[in-house]
């Protein structure tokens, strides 16, 4: 009768994700997951060492590990009702009962006076208390499994944090190498501009160039020199950011670096879109949270059914301490209790609705995470392809600018070129060299994004979800989980 006022029906929402046969940006066959040591593929020992240091000392990863410990502890708390609760209860009390409550009139004493006399009483007890709640409807079991799935989700979260940290370390390292390349280009540009300035000074000395030509070239030299402090600032600040990622202070951290030209650009096989669903940490985390929410719904529904509990006590009691351990002092009792909420202001119905709403929210977030994963891979593949092509074209432009500049400087020495043409070829060379270096950085960072989008080599099965499915505590609702 009480349950008739509760809505226990639920049309569980679902979704379908059409999985393409291959990625649009690159048609590729099935491929094994990328290596866990994917950063080694770039061929830098220093980079590999920085990644290892970050995995050991990064504070974000350490915080994620602490969240795992918290989730494990919470799972223990949630699983406690599945076991009997046993406690030891020992007490010693002594009290005085006032005589004024034993009689309305004071007893007459032998000397003819009236006097209320109190009574003293001691009680000693020692025993065990036990209680157990029959989980007939699976409420406690589902709540415990939900907590364990949240703990599993915290492990996937740690993997997400670790992958993000490694990708950031690699990107910062590439940014440092790129800044060093750009610094070398900037210093070389200053050298080139200074050589041109010397040549113009010689022409001014013989009257074949004007002071305006000289001032213009001095401006070019000053401009190139002004680029160097900005590049130095970028290099040093990026190094400081990298120090934080590996758990070091900037003052105690250094990077040798080198050049992006010395690194390898690995070829990454994306595999099939269907494989991605098992290789993304964030998808696994969203799935675990969704499975936990489903169990929370069933636990909230089970809370509406009768609650059956067993209690028992066994111990000894005595008014005198010396007789506490006599056989006659033994006392015991046991009881069974059934409780069925009838009117609670729809509190439990509200709790059920809250869990249903949370499940629906996590379902949509899970759906979004899958779509985001596909989008991440497509975008990374596009970035790798386009930046590779862009770098090839930019290098060709830089090579052409170099040939044009070499021809211009030769004509300058011969006195057969005007300063405007020289300035144009010179500026074109400087710009194309700078753009080539920037494009190279973008290509390497696009490769990092692709590794990250593919899951970074992670292909661990979701063991806790599989275990709970096998125990029939949780079943995949209409196949929404890949």
KOLMAR-78260 format. One record per residue (C-alpha): z, y, x. Coordinates in steps of 0.1 Angstrom, whole numbers, plus 5000, padded with zeros to 4 digits. Each point is the difference from the previous one (the first is absolute). Example, Ala and Ser with C-alpha at 12.3 -4.5 7.8 and 13.67 -1.06 7.14 Angstrom:
<sites>
<site c3="5078" c2="4955" c1="5123"/>
<site c3="4993" c2="5034" c1="5014"/>
</sites>
This chain:
<sites>
<site c3="5000" c2="5000" c1="5000"/>
<site c3="5008" c2="5024" c1="5028"/>
<site c3="4968" c2="4992" c1="5018"/>
<site c3="4980" c2="5008" c1="4969"/>
<site c3="5005" c2="5037" c1="5008"/>
<site c3="4985" c2="4997" c1="5035"/>
<site c3="4963" c2="5000" c1="5009"/>
<site c3="4996" c2="4971" c1="5024"/>
<site c3="4962" c2="4999" c1="4999"/>
<site c3="4979" c2="5014" c1="5028"/>
<site c3="4963" c2="5001" c1="5005"/>
<site c3="5000" c2="5000" c1="5038"/>
<site c3="4974" c2="5025" c1="5013"/>
<site c3="4974" c2="4986" c1="5024"/>
<site c3="4970" c2="5012" c1="5019"/>
<site c3="4969" c2="4987" c1="5016"/>
<site c3="4986" c2="5011" c1="5033"/>
<site c3="4963" c2="4991" c1="5006"/>
<site c3="4998" c2="4989" c1="5036"/>
<site c3="4966" c2="5007" c1="5016"/>
<site c3="4983" c2="4973" c1="5021"/>
<site c3="4998" c2="5023" c1="5030"/>
<site c3="5007" c2="5035" c1="5010"/>
<site c3="4974" c2="5026" c1="4992"/>
<site c3="5002" c2="5017" c1="5034"/>
<site c3="4995" c2="4967" c1="5019"/>
<site c3="4988" c2="4967" c1="4987"/>
<site c3="5020" c2="4974" c1="5020"/>
<site c3="5009" c2="4964" c1="4995"/>
<site c3="5035" c2="4985" c1="4998"/>
<site c3="5020" c2="5008" c1="5032"/>
<site c3="5034" c2="4990" c1="5014"/>
<site c3="5027" c2="5027" c1="4999"/>
<site c3="5000" c2="5024" c1="5029"/>
<site c3="5025" c2="4992" c1="5028"/>
<site c3="5036" c2="5011" c1="4998"/>
<site c3="4994" c2="5015" c1="5034"/>
<site c3="4970" c2="5021" c1="4988"/>
<site c3="5010" c2="5029" c1="5022"/>
<site c3="4992" c2="4979" c1="5031"/>
<site c3="4964" c2="4999" c1="4990"/>
<site c3="4995" c2="5036" c1="5013"/>
<site c3="5007" c2="4988" c1="5035"/>
<site c3="5029" c2="5022" c1="5011"/>
<site c3="5031" c2="4985" c1="5015"/>
<site c3="5018" c2="5032" c1="4995"/>
<site c3="4992" c2="5001" c1="4963"/>
<site c3="5011" c2="4964" c1="4996"/>
<site c3="5033" c2="5008" c1="5017"/>
<site c3="5006" c2="5030" c1="4978"/>
<site c3="4994" c2="4979" c1="4969"/>
<site c3="5025" c2="4974" c1="5011"/>
<site c3="5025" c2="5028" c1="5007"/>
<site c3="4995" c2="5015" c1="4966"/>
<site c3="5005" c2="4966" c1="4983"/>
<site c3="5033" c2="4996" c1="5018"/>
<site c3="5014" c2="5035" c1="5000"/>
<site c3="4984" c2="5020" c1="4971"/>
<site c3="5027" c2="5014" c1="4977"/>
<site c3="4979" c2="4997" c1="4968"/>
<site c3="4997" c2="4963" c1="5006"/>
<site c3="5037" c2="4998" c1="5008"/>
<site c3="5007" c2="5017" c1="4967"/>
<site c3="4977" c2="4976" c1="4982"/>
<site c3="5019" c2="4971" c1="5015"/>
<site c3="5033" c2="5016" c1="4987"/>
<site c3="4984" c2="5001" c1="4965"/>
<site c3="4993" c2="4963" c1="5003"/>
<site c3="5037" c2="4994" c1="5008"/>
<site c3="5010" c2="5021" c1="4970"/>
<site c3="4976" c2="4981" c1="4977"/>
<site c3="5012" c2="4966" c1="5013"/>
<site c3="5036" c2="5011" c1="4993"/>
<site c3="4990" c2="5012" c1="4965"/>
<site c3="4984" c2="4966" c1="4994"/>
<site c3="5033" c2="4983" c1="5009"/>
<site c3="5018" c2="5023" c1="4975"/>
<site c3="4974" c2="4992" c1="4973"/>
<site c3="5003" c2="4962" c1="5006"/>
<site c3="5038" c2="5000" c1="4999"/>
<site c3="5002" c2="4993" c1="4962"/>
<site c3="4982" c2="4967" c1="5005"/>
<site c3="5031" c2="4986" c1="5017"/>
<site c3="5036" c2="4995" c1="4987"/>
<site c3="5024" c2="5028" c1="5007"/>
<site c3="5033" c2="4987" c1="5014"/>
<site c3="5030" c2="5021" c1="5010"/>
<site c3="5035" c2="4995" c1="5011"/>
<site c3="5027" c2="5018" c1="4980"/>
<site c3="5035" c2="5003" c1="5013"/>
<site c3="5027" c2="5023" c1="4987"/>
<site c3="5037" c2="5007" c1="5001"/>
<site c3="5015" c2="5022" c1="4974"/>
<site c3="5036" c2="5011" c1="4991"/>
<site c3="5008" c2="5022" c1="4971"/>
<site c3="5029" c2="5013" c1="4980"/>
<site c3="5000" c2="5000" c1="4962"/>
<site c3="5021" c2="5028" c1="4987"/>
<site c3="5028" c2="4990" c1="4977"/>
<site c3="4991" c2="5028" c1="4976"/>
<site c3="4970" c2="4981" c1="4988"/>
<site c3="5019" c2="4967" c1="4994"/>
<site c3="5022" c2="5014" c1="4973"/>
<site c3="5004" c2="5031" c1="4979"/>
<site c3="5037" c2="5002" c1="5006"/>
<site c3="5018" c2="4996" c1="5033"/>
<site c3="5022" c2="4969" c1="5004"/>
<site c3="5037" c2="5006" c1="5001"/>
<site c3="5016" c2="4993" c1="5033"/>
<site c3="5034" c2="4983" c1="5007"/>
<site c3="5016" c2="5034" c1="5007"/>
<site c3="4989" c2="5013" c1="4966"/>
<site c3="4970" c2="5020" c1="5012"/>
<site c3="4964" c2="4997" c1="4990"/>
<site c3="4974" c2="4994" c1="5027"/>
<site c3="4963" c2="4989" c1="5001"/>
<site c3="4994" c2="4976" c1="5028"/>
<site c3="4965" c2="4994" c1="5014"/>
<site c3="4985" c2="4966" c1="5009"/>
<site c3="4983" c2="4992" c1="5033"/>
<site c3="4971" c2="4976" c1="5003"/>
<site c3="4979" c2="4987" c1="5029"/>
<site c3="4967" c2="4981" c1="4998"/>
<site c3="4981" c2="4983" c1="5028"/>
<site c3="4965" c2="4987" c1="4996"/>
<site c3="4973" c2="4985" c1="5022"/>
<site c3="4967" c2="4987" c1="4989"/>
<site c3="4962" c2="4998" c1="5000"/>
<site c3="4977" c2="5017" c1="4975"/>
<site c3="4965" c2="4989" c1="4995"/>
<site c3="4972" c2="5012" c1="4977"/>
<site c3="4964" c2="4990" c1="4996"/>
<site c3="4972" c2="5014" c1="4978"/>
<site c3="4976" c2="4974" c1="4987"/>
<site c3="4966" c2="5014" c1="5008"/>
<site c3="4985" c2="4982" c1="4969"/>
<site c3="4973" c2="5026" c1="4995"/>
<site c3="4991" c2="5006" c1="5036"/>
<site c3="5013" c2="5036" c1="5001"/>
<site c3="5019" c2="4997" c1="5033"/>
<site c3="4974" c2="4978" c1="5016"/>
<site c3="4972" c2="5025" c1="4992"/>
<site c3="5021" c2="5029" c1="5012"/>
<site c3="5007" c2="4982" c1="5033"/>
<site c3="4963" c2="4992" c1="5005"/>
<site c3="4990" c2="5036" c1="4992"/>
<site c3="5024" c2="5012" c1="5027"/>
<site c3="4986" c2="4975" c1="5025"/>
<site c3="4965" c2="5012" c1="4992"/>
<site c3="5011" c2="5035" c1="5007"/>
<site c3="5014" c2="4988" c1="5033"/>
<site c3="4966" c2="4985" c1="5007"/>
<site c3="4983" c2="5032" c1="4991"/>
<site c3="5022" c2="5018" c1="5025"/>
<site c3="4986" c2="4976" c1="5027"/>
<site c3="4965" c2="5010" c1="4990"/>
<site c3="5010" c2="5036" c1="5001"/>
<site c3="5012" c2="4995" c1="5036"/>
<site c3="4966" c2="4985" c1="5008"/>
<site c3="4983" c2="5031" c1="4984"/>
<site c3="5022" c2="5023" c1="5021"/>
<site c3="4992" c2="4980" c1="5032"/>
<site c3="4963" c2="5001" c1="4994"/>
<site c3="5001" c2="5037" c1="4992"/>
<site c3="5020" c2="5006" c1="5032"/>
<site c3="4976" c2="4980" c1="5022"/>
<site c3="4970" c2="5018" c1="4985"/>
<site c3="5016" c2="5034" c1="5006"/>
<site c3="5009" c2="4991" c1="5036"/>
<site c3="4964" c2="4989" c1="5006"/>
<site c3="4986" c2="5032" c1="4984"/>
<site c3="5024" c2="5022" c1="5020"/>
<site c3="4990" c2="4982" c1="5032"/>
<site c3="4963" c2="5005" c1="4992"/>
<site c3="5008" c2="5037" c1="4992"/>
<site c3="5016" c2="5003" c1="5035"/>
<site c3="4971" c2="4984" c1="5017"/>
<site c3="4976" c2="5022" c1="4980"/>
<site c3="5020" c2="5031" c1="5009"/>
<site c3="4998" c2="4990" c1="5037"/>
<site c3="4962" c2="4996" c1="4996"/>
<site c3="4997" c2="5034" c1="4984"/>
<site c3="5021" c2="5015" c1="5027"/>
<site c3="4977" c2="4986" c1="5027"/>
<site c3="4971" c2="5013" c1="4980"/>
<site c3="5016" c2="5035" c1="4997"/>
<site c3="5008" c2="5002" c1="5037"/>
<site c3="4965" c2="4989" c1="5008"/>
<site c3="4987" c2="5026" c1="4976"/>
<site c3="5020" c2="5027" c1="5018"/>
<site c3="4985" c2="4988" c1="5033"/>
<site c3="4965" c2="5001" c1="4986"/>
<site c3="5005" c2="5035" c1="4985"/>
<site c3="5016" c2="5012" c1="5033"/>
<site c3="4969" c2="4987" c1="5019"/>
<site c3="4978" c2="5019" c1="4976"/>
<site c3="5022" c2="5031" c1="5004"/>
<site c3="4996" c2="4998" c1="5038"/>
<site c3="4962" c2="4997" c1="4997"/>
<site c3="4999" c2="5031" c1="4977"/>
<site c3="5022" c2="5019" c1="5024"/>
<site c3="4974" c2="4993" c1="5027"/>
<site c3="4972" c2="5013" c1="4977"/>
<site c3="5020" c2="5031" c1="4992"/>
<site c3="5005" c2="5006" c1="5038"/>
<site c3="4962" c2="4999" c1="5005"/>
<site c3="4993" c2="5020" c1="4968"/>
<site c3="4984" c2="4972" c1="4979"/>
<site c3="5028" c2="4998" c1="4975"/>
<site c3="5020" c2="5027" c1="4982"/>
<site c3="5037" c2="5006" c1="4996"/>
<site c3="4996" c2="4990" c1="4963"/>
<site c3="4988" c2="4965" c1="5012"/>
<site c3="5030" c2="4998" c1="5023"/>
<site c3="5025" c2="5010" c1="4972"/>
<site c3="4985" c2="4975" c1="4976"/>
<site c3="5004" c2="4971" c1="5025"/>
<site c3="5035" c2="5011" c1="5008"/>
<site c3="5007" c2="4998" c1="4963"/>
<site c3="4986" c2="4964" c1="5000"/>
<site c3="5023" c2="4990" c1="5029"/>
<site c3="5030" c2="5016" c1="4983"/>
<site c3="4993" c2="4982" c1="4967"/>
<site c3="4998" c2="4966" c1="5017"/>
<site c3="5032" c2="5007" c1="5019"/>
<site c3="5017" c2="5010" c1="4967"/>
<site c3="4992" c2="4965" c1="4986"/>
<site c3="5021" c2="4983" c1="5026"/>
<site c3="5035" c2="5011" c1="4988"/>
<site c3="4992" c2="4988" c1="4965"/>
<site c3="4989" c2="4966" c1="5013"/>
<site c3="5031" c2="4998" c1="5022"/>
<site c3="5022" c2="5007" c1="4970"/>
<site c3="4983" c2="4974" c1="4979"/>
<site c3="5004" c2="4974" c1="5028"/>
<site c3="5037" c2="5007" c1="5006"/>
<site c3="5010" c2="5001" c1="4964"/>
<site c3="4981" c2="4968" c1="4992"/>
<site c3="5019" c2="4984" c1="5030"/>
<site c3="5033" c2="5011" c1="4985"/>
<site c3="4991" c2="4985" c1="4966"/>
<site c3="4991" c2="4968" c1="5017"/>
<site c3="5034" c2="5000" c1="5017"/>
<site c3="5018" c2="5001" c1="4967"/>
<site c3="4980" c2="4971" c1="4987"/>
<site c3="5011" c2="4978" c1="5029"/>
<site c3="5036" c2="5011" c1="4997"/>
<site c3="5001" c2="5022" c1="5031"/>
<site c3="5008" c2="5036" c1="5007"/>
<site c3="4971" c2="5022" c1="5010"/>
<site c3="5017" c2="5008" c1="5033"/>
<site c3="5002" c2="4964" c1="5010"/>
<site c3="4966" c2="4989" c1="4988"/>
<site c3="4966" c2="5002" c1="5018"/>
<site c3="4965" c2="4987" c1="4993"/>
<site c3="4975" c2="4995" c1="5028"/>
<site c3="4971" c2="5000" c1="4977"/>
<site c3="4965" c2="5001" c1="5013"/>
<site c3="4967" c2="5003" c1="4981"/>
<site c3="4987" c2="4986" c1="4967"/>
<site c3="4968" c2="4991" c1="5019"/>
<site c3="5020" c2="4973" c1="5019"/>
<site c3="5010" c2="4983" c1="4967"/>
<site c3="4982" c2="4973" c1="4981"/>
<site c3="4988" c2="5005" c1="4965"/>
<site c3="5006" c2="4966" c1="4983"/>
<site c3="4978" c2="4987" c1="4972"/>
<site c3="5022" c2="4993" c1="4970"/>
<site c3="4989" c2="4974" c1="4974"/>
<site c3="5013" c2="5011" c1="4966"/>
<site c3="4994" c2="4966" c1="4983"/>
<site c3="4999" c2="4998" c1="4962"/>
<site c3="5018" c2="5023" c1="4975"/>
<site c3="5017" c2="4970" c1="4985"/>
<site c3="5016" c2="4993" c1="5034"/>
<site c3="5015" c2="5034" c1="5001"/>
<site c3="5024" c2="4992" c1="4971"/>
<site c3="5019" c2="4976" c1="5022"/>
<site c3="5000" c2="5022" c1="5032"/>
<site c3="5014" c2="5033" c1="4988"/>
<site c3="5038" c2="5005" c1="5004"/>
<site c3="5001" c2="5026" c1="4973"/>
<site c3="4983" c2="4978" c1="4975"/>
<site c3="5026" c2="4972" c1="5007"/>
<site c3="5028" c2="5025" c1="4996"/>
<site c3="4987" c2="5013" c1="4967"/>
<site c3="4996" c2="4964" c1="4988"/>
<site c3="5035" c2="4991" c1="5009"/>
<site c3="5014" c2="5030" c1="4982"/>
<site c3="4979" c2="4991" c1="4970"/>
<site c3="5012" c2="4965" c1="5000"/>
<site c3="5036" c2="5012" c1="5003"/>
<site c3="4995" c2="5023" c1="4970"/>
<site c3="4986" c2="4972" c1="4979"/>
<site c3="5032" c2="4980" c1="5007"/>
<site c3="5021" c2="5030" c1="4991"/>
<site c3="4983" c2="5001" c1="4966"/>
<site c3="5009" c2="4964" c1="4993"/>
<site c3="5035" c2="5005" c1="5013"/>
<site c3="5005" c2="5030" c1="4976"/>
<site c3="4986" c2="4980" c1="4971"/>
<site c3="5024" c2="4971" c1="5008"/>
<site c3="5029" c2="5024" c1="4999"/>
<site c3="4995" c2="5003" c1="4963"/>
<site c3="5008" c2="4964" c1="4994"/>
<site c3="5036" c2="4986" c1="4997"/>
<site c3="5020" c2="5001" c1="5032"/>
<site c3="5020" c2="4968" c1="5007"/>
<site c3="5027" c2="5001" c1="5026"/>
<site c3="5027" c2="4975" c1="5012"/>
<site c3="5034" c2="5010" c1="5014"/>
<site c3="5029" c2="4981" c1="5014"/>
<site c3="5033" c2="5005" c1="5016"/>
<site c3="5022" c2="4976" c1="5019"/>
<site c3="5032" c2="5010" c1="5018"/>
<site c3="5038" c2="5000" c1="5000"/>
<site c3="5025" c2="5024" c1="4984"/>
<site c3="5038" c2="5002" c1="5002"/>
<site c3="5028" c2="5025" c1="4993"/>
<site c3="5017" c2="4988" c1="5031"/>
<site c3="4983" c2="4999" c1="5034"/>
<site c3="5018" c2="4968" c1="5010"/>
<site c3="4985" c2="4981" c1="4970"/>
<site c3="4964" c2="5014" c1="5004"/>
<site c3="4986" c2="4969" c1="5017"/>
<site c3="5016" c2="4975" c1="4977"/>
<site c3="4976" c2="4978" c1="4978"/>
<site c3="5014" c2="5016" c1="4969"/>
<site c3="4987" c2="5034" c1="5012"/>
<site c3="4964" c2="4991" c1="4996"/>
<site c3="4980" c2="5020" c1="4975"/>
<site c3="4964" c2="4998" c1="4991"/>
<site c3="4975" c2="5011" c1="4974"/>
<site c3="4963" c2="5000" c1="4994"/>
<site c3="4977" c2="5016" c1="4975"/>
<site c3="4964" c2="5003" c1="4989"/>
<site c3="4987" c2="5032" c1="4986"/>
<site c3="4968" c2="5009" c1="4982"/>
<site c3="4991" c2="5037" c1="4996"/>
<site c3="4970" c2="5013" c1="4979"/>
<site c3="4995" c2="5037" c1="4999"/>
<site c3="4993" c2="5011" c1="4964"/>
<site c3="5001" c2="5038" c1="5000"/>
<site c3="4998" c2="5018" c1="5033"/>
<site c3="4981" c2="5031" c1="4990"/>
<site c3="4967" c2="4983" c1="5012"/>
<site c3="5013" c2="5002" c1="5036"/>
<site c3="4986" c2="4966" c1="5009"/>
<site c3="4967" c2="5007" c1="4982"/>
<site c3="4998" c2="5032" c1="5021"/>
<site c3="5007" c2="4980" c1="5032"/>
<site c3="4971" c2="4977" c1="4991"/>
<site c3="4977" c2="5029" c1="4993"/>
<site c3="5009" c2="5016" c1="5033"/>
<site c3="4990" c2="4968" c1="5019"/>
<site c3="4968" c2="4997" c1="4980"/>
<site c3="4991" c2="5035" c1="5009"/>
<site c3="5008" c2="4995" c1="5036"/>
<site c3="4978" c2="4968" c1="5000"/>
<site c3="4971" c2="5020" c1="4985"/>
<site c3="5004" c2="5027" c1="5026"/>
<site c3="5000" c2="4976" c1="5029"/>
<site c3="4970" c2="4982" c1="4985"/>
<site c3="4980" c2="5032" c1="5000"/>
<site c3="5011" c2="5007" c1="5036"/>
<site c3="4991" c2="4965" c1="5010"/>
<site c3="4966" c2="5005" c1="4985"/>
<site c3="4996" c2="5033" c1="5018"/>
<site c3="5011" c2="4985" c1="5033"/>
<site c3="4972" c2="4974" c1="4998"/>
<site c3="4974" c2="5026" c1="4992"/>
<site c3="5013" c2="5022" c1="5028"/>
<site c3="4997" c2="4971" c1="5024"/>
<site c3="4963" c2="4995" c1="4992"/>
<site c3="4994" c2="5037" c1="5003"/>
<site c3="5018" c2="5002" c1="5033"/>
<site c3="4978" c2="4973" c1="5015"/>
<site c3="4968" c2="5016" c1="4986"/>
<site c3="5010" c2="5034" c1="5013"/>
<site c3="5009" c2="4986" c1="5034"/>
<site c3="4967" c2="4981" c1="5003"/>
<site c3="4981" c2="5032" c1="4991"/>
<site c3="5020" c2="5020" c1="5025"/>
<site c3="4993" c2="4975" c1="5028"/>
<site c3="4963" c2="4998" c1="4992"/>
<site c3="4994" c2="5037" c1="4997"/>
<site c3="5022" c2="5011" c1="5029"/>
<site c3="4982" c2="4974" c1="5022"/>
<site c3="4966" c2="5014" c1="4990"/>
<site c3="5013" c2="5036" c1="5003"/>
<site c3="5014" c2="4993" c1="5036"/>
<site c3="4966" c2="4986" c1="5010"/>
<site c3="4982" c2="5030" c1="4987"/>
<site c3="5026" c2="5024" c1="5015"/>
<site c3="4997" c2="4984" c1="5034"/>
<site c3="4962" c2="5004" c1="4998"/>
<site c3="5005" c2="5036" c1="4991"/>
<site c3="5024" c2="5005" c1="5029"/>
<site c3="4975" c2="4983" c1="5024"/>
<site c3="4972" c2="5023" c1="4988"/>
<site c3="5023" c2="5030" c1="5004"/>
<site c3="5008" c2="4989" c1="5035"/>
<site c3="4963" c2="4998" c1="5009"/>
<site c3="4994" c2="5034" c1="4984"/>
<site c3="5028" c2="5015" c1="5020"/>
<site c3="4989" c2="4985" c1="5032"/>
<site c3="4966" c2="5014" c1="4995"/>
<site c3="5014" c2="5034" c1="4991"/>
<site c3="5023" c2="5002" c1="5030"/>
<site c3="4971" c2="4991" c1="5023"/>
<site c3="4979" c2="5028" c1="4985"/>
<site c3="5030" c2="5023" c1="5004"/>
<site c3="5000" c2="4993" c1="5037"/>
<site c3="4963" c2="5007" c1="5000"/>
<site c3="5004" c2="5032" c1="4981"/>
<site c3="4976" c2="4990" c1="4972"/>
<site c3="5024" c2="4998" c1="4970"/>
<site c3="5016" c2="5026" c1="4978"/>
<site c3="5038" c2="5000" c1="4995"/>
<site c3="4998" c2="4994" c1="4963"/>
<site c3="4981" c2="4967" c1="5004"/>
<site c3="5025" c2="4989" c1="5027"/>
<site c3="5029" c2="5010" c1="4978"/>
<site c3="4986" c2="4980" c1="4970"/>
<site c3="4994" c2="4968" c1="5021"/>
<site c3="5034" c2="5004" c1="5016"/>
<site c3="5018" c2="5004" c1="4966"/>
<site c3="4981" c2="4971" c1="4985"/>
<site c3="5010" c2="4977" c1="5029"/>
<site c3="5037" c2="5010" c1="4996"/>
<site c3="5000" c2="4994" c1="4962"/>
<site c3="4981" c2="4967" c1="5002"/>
<site c3="5023" c2="4986" c1="5027"/>
<site c3="5031" c2="5010" c1="4979"/>
<site c3="4985" c2="4985" c1="4968"/>
<site c3="4992" c2="4968" c1="5018"/>
<site c3="5036" c2="4996" c1="5011"/>
<site c3="5013" c2="5007" c1="4965"/>
<site c3="4975" c2="4976" c1="4984"/>
<site c3="5012" c2="4973" c1="5025"/>
<site c3="5036" c2="5005" c1="4989"/>
<site c3="4989" c2="4997" c1="4963"/>
<site c3="4982" c2="4967" c1="5007"/>
<site c3="5030" c2="4984" c1="5016"/>
<site c3="5024" c2="5012" c1="4974"/>
<site c3="4976" c2="4987" c1="4973"/>
<site c3="5003" c2="4966" c1="5016"/>
<site c3="5037" c2="5003" c1="4998"/>
<site c3="4997" c2="5008" c1="4963"/>
<site c3="4979" c2="4969" c1="4995"/>
<site c3="5025" c2="4978" c1="5017"/>
<site c3="5028" c2="5015" c1="4979"/>
<site c3="4979" c2="4997" c1="4967"/>
<site c3="4994" c2="4963" c1="5007"/>
<site c3="5037" c2="4993" c1="5003"/>
<site c3="5004" c2="5002" c1="5038"/>
<site c3="4999" c2="4963" c1="5006"/>
<site c3="5027" c2="4991" c1="4974"/>
<site c3="4992" c2="4969" c1="4979"/>
<site c3="5035" c2="4986" c1="4993"/>
<site c3="5003" c2="4981" c1="4967"/>
<site c3="5024" c2="5014" c1="4974"/>
<site c3="5025" c2="4972" c1="5003"/>
<site c3="5027" c2="5013" c1="4978"/>
<site c3="4977" c2="5006" c1="4971"/>
<site c3="4985" c2="4965" c1="5004"/>
<site c3="5035" c2="4985" c1="5001"/>
<site c3="5011" c2="5017" c1="4968"/>
<site c3="4967" c2="4990" c1="4983"/>
<site c3="5007" c2="4964" c1="5010"/>
<site c3="5035" c2="5002" c1="4985"/>
<site c3="4984" c2="5012" c1="4967"/>
<site c3="5023" c2="5030" c1="5000"/>
<site c3="4969" c2="5022" c1="5002"/>
<site c3="4965" c2="4993" c1="4989"/>
<site c3="4970" c2="5022" c1="5008"/>
<site c3="4994" c2="5019" c1="4968"/>
<site c3="4965" c2="4991" c1="4989"/>
<site c3="4987" c2="4999" c1="5035"/>
<site c3="5005" c2="5037" c1="5009"/>
<site c3="5011" c2="4991" c1="5035"/>
<site c3="4973" c2="4990" c1="5024"/>
</sites>
